[in-house]
Amino acid sequence: MGEMVDKAKAAGNKLAGGAKDAIGKATDNPDLQAEGKAQKAKGAAQDVSGTVKGKLGDNV
């Protein structure tokens, strides 16, 4: 169960981060762009966490 939760959160963070990054770039807002990149990185980390939980079990 933890794997799916992490992967769902990862997808949400990647999507939101991508949107913030694009909007920040389009509006010349480097702060928003940096926030988006950070959120995408958080999503990538959650995705890895979900994969590890899937391989080793949810009790990781």
Secondary structure by P-SEA (a helix, b strand, c coil): caaaaaaaaaaaaaaaaaaaaaaaaaaccaaaaaaaaaaaaaaaaaaaaaaaaaaccccc
